[in-house]
Amino acid sequence: MKVAFDASILDVDRAGSGNYARHMLQQLARSEDVEEVIELRSGAGTGGRLTRRARMLWQDLAWSPLLLPRLAKARGAHLLHCPAYKGPLRADLSVVLTVHDVYPLQNPRAFGPWWAWYFRNVVSRAARRADRIITSSAYSAAEISASWDIDPSRIRVLRYGVGAAYEQPPTHDDVARVRRKFGLPPAFFLFVGSLEPRKNLSGLLQAIEELRSGGRDCRLVVVGPPGWRNRDIVARVARAEAAGWVSRLGFVDDADLAAIYAAARALVMPSFHEGFGFPVIEAMSCGCPVIAARAGSLPEITGDAGLLVEPRDATSIAAAIARIDDDDVLRNARVAKGRSHALLFRWDACAAATLAVYHDVLRSD
């Protein structure tokens, strides 16, 4: 089997969709079932700012909907896998499309106007045309089916995995190294994600402000890329940094992030919506307890290993932070449950299930 794989997202996104695509490529390259992985890239995300914008527009209007399947066919591929929402509107070969969630349909104002329009008018058509859709949770599968009137039998739910850097709990030396490197406070809570409205960093900041106003010396470390629609969020983070209770690190590599998870009192992920939520299982695998929102797929991904909170209730978030901070028995129990739960999420198993989807599609042709 020759598989064409649209790796364009790797030049645009190092987290989320990019993380998924990178691991899929690595796993497919190792598979004895795959004769050849044909890696295709649009070039979007490279070059200067104006060049990147032009290439992104070209990718959206020409590469993904029109050119990609032709290139895959010309290279002798039996199947094309598009791992990040964007796919062809017509194709002469089988197409598997990965759709992590449909949040841009539900809350378009949380995104830039172009992506909101493109998702509604182009991604929707690509999803309806795809032979199979892969997603990461039953929650997202139900949303995809309902939003686009797609037969649930065409949607496959596959558990994603954790990268190699997170598979073994970091050592004390690893933790000491990142404490020195980033100047981390002795005790802190952790937020991992892009600075965008959906991630609800503002709600977390409000919760910590409540705790601090009650006399608790609560600190927050923020890890992740800049995001979008975030002017108010960035300003609020900057004020908290100036006050000395927030440290913003930006994007950090996997080895450093694994040790930061291990150093944290807990990861707090109060998002309004997630199709999956990589930080949840990364943190659990590294021995970091998790506080997650009762929203989107997070209850499904977290299971009974973490504490769930109401994302629109800062007092609920603050109460969970205080519980974890004060109760070492509870914290240690969540660490043990989390490590066990994280073992369910493996990239090799995800790749094996993905190959089963490929074979199913090709048999159906």
VOPAGU-2260 file (C-alpha; in pm, 1 decimal, decimal comma):
REM VOPAGU-2260
SITE   aa  ch    i         X         Y         Z
SITE  MET   A    0       0,0       0,0       0,0
SITE  LYS   A    1     129,4     342,7     -99,5
SITE  VAL   A    2      -5,7     621,1     119,9
SITE  ALA   A    3      13,8     989,0      30,0
SITE  PHE   A    4      20,2    1204,8     343,3
SITE  ASP   A    5     -39,0    1579,7     344,0
SITE  ALA   A    6     231,6    1699,5     582,6
SITE  SER   A    7     170,1    2070,5     519,9
SITE  ILE   A    8      54,1    2123,5     878,7
SITE  LEU   A    9     406,6    2049,5    1002,0
SITE  ASP   A   10     522,3    2384,9     862,8
SITE  VAL   A   11     241,2    2568,4    1041,4
SITE  ASP   A   12     162,7    2406,1    1375,9
SITE  ARG   A   13     398,3    2235,4    1622,9
SITE  ALA   A   14     121,6    2148,1    1870,1
SITE  GLY   A   15    -226,8    2003,1    1830,0
SITE  SER   A   16    -280,0    1901,7    1468,5
SITE  GLY   A   17      92,1    1922,7    1397,5
SITE  ASN   A   18     169,7    1691,7    1688,7
SITE  TYR   A   19     -80,4    1437,7    1558,1
SITE  ALA   A   20      51,7    1456,1    1200,4
SITE  ARG   A   21     414,9    1422,9    1307,1
SITE  HIS   A   22     351,0    1106,9    1505,0
SITE  MET   A   23     135,4     955,1    1233,0
SITE  LEU   A   24     411,3    1008,9     978,1
SITE  GLN   A   25     668,8     847,5    1207,9
SITE  GLN   A   26     448,5     546,4    1274,6
SITE  LEU   A   27     348,1     494,3     911,1
SITE  ALA   A   28     713,0     505,1     803,3
SITE  ARG   A   29     783,3     211,0    1040,3
SITE  SER   A   30     487,9       0,7     929,0
SITE  GLU   A   31     547,0    -315,7     729,2
SITE  ASP   A   32     196,1    -271,6     583,6
SITE  VAL   A   33     299,2      46,9     403,5
SITE  GLU   A   34     516,0       8,5      95,9
SITE  GLU   A   35     578,9     382,7      71,5
SITE  VAL   A   36     472,1     698,6     253,2
SITE  ILE   A   37     456,6     981,6       2,6
SITE  GLU   A   38     500,2    1300,9     204,0
SITE  LEU   A   39     344,9    1602,8      35,7
SITE  ARG   A   40     385,7    1964,4     152,3
SITE  SER   A   41     234,5    2286,0      24,8
SITE  GLY   A   42     511,9    2508,7     161,3
SITE  ALA   A   43     261,8    2713,7     361,1
SITE  GLY   A   44     402,5    2843,7     686,6
SITE  THR   A   45     750,8    2900,2     545,1
SITE  GLY   A   46     920,6    3221,8     433,3
SITE  GLY   A   47     860,4    3577,8     550,9
SITE  ARG   A   48     532,1    3704,5     691,3
SITE  LEU   A   49     379,2    3815,0     361,2
SITE  THR   A   50     507,8    3503,9     186,2
SITE  ARG   A   51     353,0    3282,6     453,4
SITE  ARG   A   52      16,9    3456,5     417,4
SITE  ALA   A   53      22,2    3417,3      39,7
SITE  ARG   A   54     119,8    3051,0      65,4
SITE  MET   A   55    -151,4    2983,0     322,8
SITE  LEU   A   56    -410,0    3135,3      90,7
SITE  TRP   A   57    -275,2    2928,0    -197,6
SITE  GLN   A   58    -290,0    2616,0      18,0
SITE  ASP   A   59    -650,4    2683,4     120,0
SITE  LEU   A   60    -781,3    2766,8    -227,6
SITE  ALA   A   61    -569,9    2548,9    -457,3
SITE  TRP   A   62    -346,5    2296,6    -282,7
SITE  SER   A   63    -589,5    2123,2     -47,3
SITE  PRO   A   64    -913,8    2128,0    -247,8
SITE  LEU   A   65    -770,7    2072,6    -597,7
SITE  LEU   A   66    -399,6    1993,4    -642,6
SITE  LEU   A   67    -329,7    1754,4    -357,1
SITE  PRO   A   68    -526,0    1453,7    -490,3
SITE  ARG   A   69    -376,2    1499,3    -837,3
SITE  LEU   A   70     -21,5    1497,3    -697,6
SITE  ALA   A   71    -100,0    1192,4    -484,8
SITE  LYS   A   72    -240,9    1009,2    -786,9
SITE  ALA   A   73      55,2    1106,9   -1005,4
SITE  ARG   A   74     295,1     965,3    -742,3
SITE  GLY   A   75     115,7     630,5    -752,9
SITE  ALA   A   76     -59,7     653,8    -416,3
SITE  HIS   A   77    -345,9     419,0    -341,6
SITE  LEU   A   78    -486,3     644,8     -72,7
SITE  LEU   A   79    -451,8    1004,7      49,4
SITE  HIS   A   80    -459,3    1094,7     418,3
SITE  CYS   A   81    -520,6    1460,4     510,3
SITE  PRO   A   82    -450,5    1492,1     886,0
SITE  ALA   A   83    -560,1    1847,7     962,3
SITE  TYR   A   84    -915,0    1931,1     847,2
SITE  LYS   A   85    -824,4    2047,0     494,8
SITE  GLY   A   86    -890,0    1801,1     214,8
SITE  PRO   A   87    -991,2    1770,5    -149,7
SITE  LEU   A   88   -1335,5    1854,6    -284,0
SITE  ARG   A   89   -1299,0    1584,8    -549,6
SITE  ALA   A   90   -1045,9    1307,2    -599,7
SITE  ASP   A   91    -970,5    1002,9    -815,7
SITE  LEU   A   92    -837,5     805,3    -519,9
SITE  SER   A   93    -956,4     718,8    -170,8
SITE  VAL   A   94    -934,8     996,7      89,1
SITE  VAL   A   95    -912,6     973,5     468,4
SITE  LEU   A   96    -960,3    1303,3     648,4
SITE  THR   A   97    -881,0    1371,4    1014,3
SITE  VAL   A   98   -1115,5    1622,0    1181,0
SITE  HIS   A   99   -1033,4    1687,3    1545,2
SITE  ASP   A  100   -1345,7    1891,3    1624,2
SITE  VAL   A  101   -1605,5    2125,5    1469,4
SITE  TYR   A  102   -1574,0    2411,9    1716,7
SITE  PRO   A  103   -1535,7    2676,0    1440,9
SITE  LEU   A  104   -1895,3    2596,3    1341,9
SITE  GLN   A  105   -2020,6    2639,3    1696,2
SITE  ASN   A  106   -1829,5    2952,4    1789,2
SITE  PRO   A  107   -1691,7    3119,4    1476,3
SITE  ARG   A  108   -1615,9    3441,2    1665,0
SITE  ALA   A  109   -1341,3    3257,7    1854,2
SITE  PHE   A  110   -1144,3    3231,2    1528,0
SITE  GLY   A  111   -1027,6    3461,5    1253,4
SITE  PRO   A  112   -1293,6    3541,0     990,6
SITE  TRP   A  113   -1111,8    3351,9     713,9
SITE  TRP   A  114   -1086,1    3023,5     905,7
SITE  ALA   A  115   -1446,9    3051,6    1024,9
SITE  TRP   A  116   -1565,0    3102,4     664,8
SITE  TYR   A  117   -1333,2    2833,9     524,7
SITE  PHE   A  118   -1439,0    2578,2     782,8
SITE  ARG   A  119   -1807,7    2637,6     716,4
SITE  ASN   A  120   -1783,7    2637,8     336,0
SITE  VAL   A  121   -1482,5    2426,1     238,3
SITE  VAL   A  122   -1389,7    2193,0     524,5
SITE  SER   A  123   -1754,5    2087,3     545,4
SITE  ARG   A  124   -1755,9    1985,4     177,7
SITE  ALA   A  125   -1422,6    1803,5     209,8
SITE  ALA   A  126   -1556,8    1610,1     509,4
SITE  ARG   A  127   -1870,9    1505,2     325,6
SITE  ARG   A  128   -1660,7    1392,1      27,9
SITE  ALA   A  129   -1402,6    1192,9     230,9
SITE  ASP   A  130   -1431,3     814,2     228,1
SITE  ARG   A  131   -1359,2     799,2     602,7
SITE  ILE   A  132   -1316,1    1056,4     877,9
SITE  ILE   A  133   -1084,5     996,6    1172,2
SITE  THR   A  134   -1137,5    1178,7    1499,8
SITE  SER   A  135   -1014,6    1138,4    1855,9
SITE  SER   A  136   -1324,5    1113,4    2074,7
SITE  ALA   A  137   -1681,1     988,9    2069,4
SITE  TYR   A  138   -1781,3    1344,0    2158,1
SITE  SER   A  139   -1621,3    1484,0    1841,1
SITE  ALA   A  140   -1759,0    1199,3    1629,0
SITE  ALA   A  141   -2114,1    1281,6    1737,6
SITE  GLU   A  142   -2058,9    1651,4    1665,8
SITE  ILE   A  143   -1915,8    1578,7    1319,9
SITE  SER   A  144   -2204,1    1350,2    1230,9
SITE  ALA   A  145   -2470,3    1592,6    1353,7
SITE  SER   A  146   -2312,1    1908,0    1211,3
SITE  TRP   A  147   -2255,6    1773,9     860,2
SITE  ASP   A  148   -2519,6    1501,4     842,3
SITE  ILE   A  149   -2252,8    1234,6     792,4
SITE  ASP   A  150   -2335,2     868,9     848,5
SITE  PRO   A  151   -2164,1     764,9    1175,9
SITE  SER   A  152   -2039,0     448,6    1001,3
SITE  ARG   A  153   -1800,1     669,7     799,3
SITE  ILE   A  154   -1639,7     810,1    1116,6
SITE  ARG   A  155   -1372,6     627,2    1315,0
SITE  VAL   A  156   -1280,0     720,7    1672,2
SITE  LEU   A  157    -912,6     650,6    1745,6
SITE  ARG   A  158    -725,2     728,6    2063,8
SITE  TYR   A  159    -423,7     948,3    2002,1
SITE  GLY   A  160    -101,5     896,0    2196,3
SITE  VAL   A  161     175,2    1055,9    2396,0
SITE  GLY   A  162     517,7    1124,8    2250,3
SITE  ALA   A  163     830,5     941,0    2359,2
SITE  ALA   A  164     940,9    1232,1    2580,8
SITE  TYR   A  165     634,6    1178,5    2801,2
SITE  GLU   A  166     633,8     799,3    2821,8
SITE  GLN   A  167     861,7     778,9    3126,6
SITE  PRO   A  168     824,8    1007,9    3430,8
SITE  PRO   A  169    1108,5    1263,9    3431,1
SITE  THR   A  170    1382,4    1221,4    3691,6
SITE  HIS   A  171    1460,2    1456,4    3980,6
SITE  ASP   A  172    1760,3    1578,2    3779,6
SITE  ASP   A  173    1531,8    1659,7    3484,7
SITE  VAL   A  174    1303,4    1860,1    3711,6
SITE  ALA   A  175    1596,2    2043,5    3870,8
SITE  ARG   A  176    1730,2    2129,0    3525,3
SITE  VAL   A  177    1407,9    2293,6    3404,9
SITE  ARG   A  178    1368,3    2477,8    3734,1
SITE  ARG   A  179    1708,7    2637,2    3675,0
SITE  LYS   A  180    1659,1    2689,3    3302,0
SITE  PHE   A  181    1323,4    2869,1    3328,9
SITE  GLY   A  182    1349,4    3011,0    3679,9
SITE  LEU   A  183    1039,3    2823,2    3792,3
SITE  PRO   A  184     887,3    2902,6    4132,6
SITE  PRO   A  185     911,1    2636,3    4407,8
SITE  ALA   A  186     540,3    2550,5    4373,5
SITE  PHE   A  187     318,5    2633,1    4076,6
SITE  PHE   A  188      19,2    2528,2    3872,0
SITE  LEU   A  189      51,7    2483,2    3498,4
SITE  PHE   A  190    -143,7    2591,6    3191,5
SITE  VAL   A  191     -44,2    2442,6    2853,8
SITE  GLY   A  192    -209,5    2570,9    2538,3
SITE  SER   A  193    -223,7    2851,6    2287,5
SITE  LEU   A  194    -339,8    3192,8    2404,2
SITE  GLU   A  195    -682,9    3194,8    2241,8
SITE  PRO   A  196   -1033,0    3247,0    2383,1
SITE  ARG   A  197   -1132,5    2878,6    2365,2
SITE  LYS   A  198    -862,0    2779,0    2614,3
SITE  ASN   A  199   -1017,2    2994,5    2890,4
SITE  LEU   A  200    -690,4    3119,8    3036,2
SITE  SER   A  201    -883,3    3425,4    3154,9
SITE  GLY   A  202   -1103,3    3204,9    3372,4
SITE  LEU   A  203    -796,3    3036,8    3520,9
SITE  LEU   A  204    -633,9    3373,6    3594,9
SITE  GLN   A  205    -951,6    3486,5    3769,0
SITE  ALA   A  206    -954,1    3167,2    3978,6
SITE  ILE   A  207    -595,1    3221,1    4088,5
SITE  GLU   A  208    -667,2    3585,6    4168,1
SITE  GLU   A  209    -947,5    3463,6    4396,6
SITE  LEU   A  210    -709,1    3227,1    4572,6
SITE  ARG   A  211    -444,0    3494,7    4610,3
SITE  SER   A  212    -694,5    3743,4    4747,7
SITE  GLY   A  213    -775,1    3481,5    5012,4
SITE  GLY   A  214    -410,7    3469,5    5120,7
SITE  ARG   A  215    -283,8    3172,5    4919,2
SITE  ASP   A  216      50,1    3225,1    4741,5
SITE  CYS   A  217     -64,4    3059,0    4418,3
SITE  ARG   A  218     162,5    3080,5    4113,2
SITE  LEU   A  219      95,3    2993,8    3748,6
SITE  VAL   A  220     330,1    2892,4    3466,9
SITE  VAL   A  221     193,4    2939,8    3115,1
SITE  VAL   A  222     336,3    2731,3    2829,2
SITE  GLY   A  223     225,4    2753,7    2467,6
SITE  PRO   A  224     229,2    2948,2    2140,6
SITE  PRO   A  225      75,9    3296,8    2095,5
SITE  GLY   A  226    -264,4    3200,1    1949,8
SITE  TRP   A  227    -515,4    3452,9    1816,0
SITE  ARG   A  228    -795,2    3688,2    1918,2
SITE  ASN   A  229    -604,1    3729,7    2239,0
SITE  ARG   A  230    -523,3    4098,3    2295,4
SITE  ASP   A  231    -710,9    4109,1    2627,5
SITE  ILE   A  232    -566,0    3774,7    2738,7
SITE  VAL   A  233    -208,1    3879,4    2658,9
SITE  ALA   A  234    -255,7    4208,0    2845,8
SITE  ARG   A  235    -392,4    4026,8    3148,7
SITE  VAL   A  236    -104,3    3779,2    3149,0
SITE  ALA   A  237     144,5    4066,5    3121,5
SITE  ARG   A  238      -7,2    4238,0    3427,3
SITE  ALA   A  239      13,6    3913,6    3625,8
SITE  GLU   A  240     375,2    3865,9    3513,0
SITE  ALA   A  241     459,2    4216,7    3630,9
SITE  ALA   A  242     294,4    4135,6    3965,4
SITE  GLY   A  243     519,1    3829,6    3993,2
SITE  TRP   A  244     268,9    3543,9    4008,7
SITE  VAL   A  245     266,3    3432,9    3642,3
SITE  SER   A  246     560,3    3310,2    3434,4
SITE  ARG   A  247     498,3    3287,0    3059,6
SITE  LEU   A  248     744,9    3057,8    2884,7
SITE  GLY   A  249     606,2    3045,0    2530,1
SITE  PHE   A  250     659,3    2727,4    2329,4
SITE  VAL   A  251     902,3    2476,0    2485,6
SITE  ASP   A  252    1029,9    2146,7    2347,8
SITE  ASP   A  253     895,3    1809,2    2455,7
SITE  ALA   A  254    1182,9    1715,6    2687,2
SITE  ASP   A  255    1154,4    2041,4    2879,6
SITE  LEU   A  256     774,5    2027,6    2889,4
SITE  ALA   A  257     778,2    1674,3    3030,7
SITE  ALA   A  258     995,5    1791,8    3320,1
SITE  ILE   A  259     776,8    2100,2    3372,3
SITE  TYR   A  260     472,4    1872,8    3401,9
SITE  ALA   A  261     656,4    1668,8    3664,9
SITE  ALA   A  262     747,0    1985,1    3858,8
SITE  ALA   A  263     393,6    2127,7    3864,2
SITE  ARG   A  264     142,0    2086,5    4145,0
SITE  ALA   A  265    -117,8    2016,2    3874,4
SITE  LEU   A  266    -208,2    2092,2    3516,0
SITE  VAL   A  267    -520,1    2306,9    3486,6
SITE  MET   A  268    -701,2    2281,5    3151,7
SITE  PRO   A  269   -1022,4    2487,2    3181,2
SITE  SER   A  270   -1102,7    2500,8    2807,5
SITE  PHE   A  271   -1453,0    2573,8    2685,5
SITE  HIS   A  272   -1401,4    2311,9    2415,2
SITE  GLU   A  273   -1143,2    2051,1    2314,9
SITE  GLY   A  274   -1162,7    1783,4    2048,7
SITE  PHE   A  275    -894,4    1588,0    2235,7
SITE  GLY   A  276    -654,5    1772,1    2468,7
SITE  PHE   A  277    -297,7    1641,5    2442,2
SITE  PRO   A  278    -178,4    1813,2    2763,1
SITE  VAL   A  279    -417,4    1600,1    2970,6
SITE  ILE   A  280    -255,0    1267,7    2884,9
SITE  GLU   A  281      97,0    1415,2    2861,3
SITE  ALA   A  282      63,2    1547,5    3216,3
SITE  MET   A  283     -80,3    1221,9    3349,3
SITE  SER   A  284     198,5    1022,3    3189,5
SITE  CYS   A  285     456,0    1247,9    3360,1
SITE  GLY   A  286     300,4    1211,3    3703,9
SITE  CYS   A  287     119,5    1544,3    3709,5
SITE  PRO   A  288    -241,6    1549,1    3836,9
SITE  VAL   A  289    -499,4    1708,2    3608,5
SITE  ILE   A  290    -780,7    1955,7    3664,9
SITE  ALA   A  291    -990,6    1973,0    3347,3
SITE  ALA   A  292   -1309,0    2139,6    3232,9
SITE  ARG   A  293   -1635,7    1954,7    3218,3
SITE  ALA   A  294   -1664,1    2055,6    2851,7
SITE  GLY   A  295   -1609,2    1914,9    2502,9
SITE  SER   A  296   -1420,4    1587,1    2496,9
SITE  LEU   A  297   -1223,5    1658,0    2815,9
SITE  PRO   A  298   -1440,3    1444,1    3049,3
SITE  GLU   A  299   -1405,0    1153,7    2803,6
SITE  ILE   A  300   -1027,0    1191,4    2770,1
SITE  THR   A  301    -970,1    1258,2    3141,2
SITE  GLY   A  302   -1189,0     972,2    3262,1
SITE  ASP   A  303   -1194,8     933,3    3639,9
SITE  ALA   A  304    -824,5    1013,3    3671,0
SITE  GLY   A  305    -861,3    1390,5    3707,0
SITE  LEU   A  306   -1077,5    1650,9    3874,8
SITE  LEU   A  307   -1348,1    1810,0    3658,6
SITE  VAL   A  308   -1461,7    2171,3    3696,4
SITE  GLU   A  309   -1714,5    2405,0    3540,5
SITE  PRO   A  310   -1515,5    2619,8    3296,3
SITE  ARG   A  311   -1740,3    2926,6    3329,5
SITE  ASP   A  312   -1724,5    2920,5    3709,2
SITE  ALA   A  313   -1391,9    3059,6    3832,5
SITE  THR   A  314   -1482,8    2965,7    4190,0
SITE  SER   A  315   -1519,2    2600,9    4080,9
SITE  ILE   A  316   -1171,9    2613,6    3925,2
SITE  ALA   A  317   -1027,8    2780,0    4236,0
SITE  ALA   A  318   -1183,0    2518,0    4464,4
SITE  ALA   A  319   -1026,2    2231,2    4265,7
SITE  ILE   A  320    -685,3    2401,4    4273,3
SITE  ALA   A  321    -711,8    2443,8    4650,7
SITE  ARG   A  322    -814,9    2077,1    4696,0
SITE  ILE   A  323    -514,6    1948,4    4503,6
SITE  ASP   A  324    -283,9    2194,2    4676,7
SITE  ASP   A  325    -397,3    2105,4    5029,1
SITE  ASP   A  326    -458,8    1730,4    5009,3
SITE  ASP   A  327    -148,5    1525,1    4931,8
SITE  VAL   A  328    -342,6    1200,0    4964,7
SITE  LEU   A  329    -585,0    1315,8    4694,5
SITE  ARG   A  330    -300,1    1445,4    4480,6
SITE  ASN   A  331    -101,6    1120,3    4502,2
SITE  ALA   A  332    -412,5     916,7    4420,6
SITE  ARG   A  333    -475,5    1126,8    4109,4
SITE  VAL   A  334    -111,7    1087,8    4004,1
SITE  ALA   A  335    -136,2     708,0    4029,2
SITE  LYS   A  336    -469,1     695,4    3843,8
SITE  GLY   A  337    -338,5     932,2    3579,3
SITE  ARG   A  338     -30,5     723,9    3504,8
SITE  SER   A  339    -244,8     413,8    3461,8
SITE  HIS   A  340    -498,4     599,2    3246,6
SITE  ALA   A  341    -229,7     744,8    3019,1
SITE  LEU   A  342    -118,8     394,8    2921,9
SITE  LEU   A  343    -439,1     364,4    2716,9
SITE  PHE   A  344    -311,2     632,6    2475,6
SITE  ARG   A  345     -32,6     502,0    2249,9
SITE  TRP   A  346      76,3     614,3    1906,2
SITE  ASP   A  347     158,0     262,6    1788,9
SITE  ALA   A  348    -197,4     152,6    1870,9
SITE  CYS   A  349    -335,3     462,5    1700,1
SITE  ALA   A  350    -127,1     387,2    1390,2
SITE  ALA   A  351    -245,5      25,1    1382,4
SITE  ALA   A  352    -606,1     143,5    1399,8
SITE  THR   A  353    -535,2     400,4    1126,7
SITE  LEU   A  354    -398,4     127,3     899,8
SITE  ALA   A  355    -716,7     -70,2     962,8
SITE  VAL   A  356    -912,2     233,3     839,7
SITE  TYR   A  357    -695,7     246,0     526,0
SITE  HIS   A  358    -754,3    -122,2     452,4
SITE  ASP   A  359   -1128,1     -81,7     511,6
SITE  VAL   A  360   -1144,4     207,9     265,5
SITE  LEU   A  361    -945,6      27,0      -2,2
SITE  ARG   A  362   -1159,0    -286,6      32,9
SITE  SER   A  363   -1469,4     -73,0     -11,9
SITE  ASP   A  364   -1348,7      76,3    -343,4
